[in-house]
């Protein structure tokens, strides 16, 4: 599920989806703002909100994003 397998195509693996979410975080955004943009990007092959949240969870686990006191998700800089 995290990585592609014979049953999960590369464009549906969580690592790929997390990369697309990460690319969309050029500036701090709300979860709903990130979801709206991500959903538009994935119109050809829709992704459920649950998989979107799992992709964000993966980014948190990898310490690539953080949630600020203001409720915005932002990229972490320099592994801080």
C-alpha positions, 0 to 999 in steps of 0.5 A: 500500500505504501509502495507499488506492488503487483496489485497496486500501480505506482500512481496509486501507491501512498508514497506517490500520492504523498509526493503529489501532496508534498509538491502542492505545499509550496506555501502553508495551507489548511488541510481542506485547501490542500485537499481541494487542490489535490482533488483537482489534480486527481480528477482523471483518477480520483482518490478518496479522502481517506487515502489523502489523509493517509498520504498526509500521515505518511508525510508526518511520519517521514517528518517532511511536514508539520502542523503549525499552531495556526492550523496550517500544514507546512513543509519542514525545513532542514529536518527541524 
